[in-house]
């Protein structure tokens, strides 16, 4: 019972950390011409990645670990598939920011100038991801209440 509670708590905390981080990343990228803003974007991006790792790992644990509901509950629930589809969209949208920010971090660590002309595109992607995360919360709460079966 305590393990079930702890895994669920980490799953929800990761949601809060991730949502805050992706919004902070968007805000920092909106002003990425300044070095301080670029560093804020890097920190927020790191938190977004940590949150995603926690969120996905605890979600998989809850799904397959028998901590909460049976697997059949999830796979037969339309709200679960909606939540999963939204997660896939978030992950697909993350490809461009992830690759770009890795490249920028490498350039920055070498002391090379970083071309931030695509920062506004990354900021818009981040905001879209934040909206999708909120939609995932709506799907998750529907699923938890038995909606979608």
N, C-alpha and C positions, 0 to 999 in steps of 0.2 A: 504494500500500500504506500509506503514512504517513497519507494523507487518510482512508482507510478506518478506520484505527486511531484517529485523532483524533476523528472523528465518533462512532464507537462509544464512545470514552472520555467524551466530553461527554454522550452519551445516558445512560450509566450514572451519571455524576456528577450529572446533573440528577435522576435517580431518588433518589439519596441526599439531595440538597438538598431536594427536594420532600417526601419522606417525613418528614424531620426537621422541615421547616417546617409541614406540615399538623398534625403532632402537637403542635408548639410552639404553633400557633394555637389548637388545642383546649384546651391547658392554660391559655393566657392568657385565653381566652374564659370558661373556668370560673371565673375570678376577675375578670371585666371590670368590676365595680363600682368598682374602684380605677383611677385614671388611669394608673398605671404599667403595670398589666396590660393596659389597653386599648392603650397604646402598643406593648407587646410583641406584642399580637395584630396590630396594623397592620404591624409589621416582619416578623413571620412570614408574614403574608398577602402582603406584597410578595415575599418569597423564594419562596413557593408559586407566585406568578404568574410570576416569572422562571424558575423550574424548569419550569413547565408550558410556557412559550414555548420553552425550550431542548429539552425533551423532545419536544414535538410537531414542532418544526422539524427536529430531527435524525432523528426517526422517519420523517418524510415523505421526508427526503433519503435515508435508508437504503432506504426502500421504493421510491422512484421514481428514485433517482439511480444505480442500478446499482453501488452500493458493495459490497454483500454478495452476497446471493442474487438470483436472477432474480425478477421480479414474480410469475411463475407459482407459485414456491415458496410465497409468502405467501398468495395468493388461493385456493390449493388446500389450505390447512392449517387444520384446525378450531381448533387452538390459537391461530392468528393471529386468527381471527374472535372467539374467546373474549376474547382480549386487547383487541381493538378494541371489543367490546361493553362490557367493563369500563371502558375509557377513556370511552366515551360516557356510562356511568352516572356516573362521576366528574365529567364536565363538566356533566351535567344537575343533579347535586347541587350543583354550584358556583354555580348561578345565584342562589339565595337568599343565601348568604354574600357573594358578590361584590356584589350590589346593596345589601345591608344595610351592608357594610363601607365601600363607597363613600359611602353616605349618612352614616355615622358619621364618616368622615374629613372630609367637608365641614363637618359640624356642629362637629367638634372644631377645625378650622382657623379657623372663624369665632369660636371661643370659646363657642359655644352648648353647653348641657348635652346629653349623649348618653344617650338612653334605651336602656339595655343589657338590658332585660327579656328580649329574645330571644337573649341571648348563650349560654345553656345549650343552646338548640336548635342554634345554629351550632356549638357545641363538639361536640355529638353527630354532626352532619353531618360535621364534620372528621374525627372518629374513624372513622366509617363509610368515608369516603374513604381513610383510611390503610389500612384492612383491604382495600379494593378494590385499592389500589396493590400491596399484598403479593400479592394474588391475580393481579394482572397479571404480577408477577415469575414466579410459578409457571407461568402460561401462556407467558410469553416463554422461559423455560428449557426448557419442553416443546417449544415450537416450534423452538428452536435445536438440539434433539437429534433432530429429525425426528418427534416424537410429534405425531399429529394429521393426518398425511398419509393 
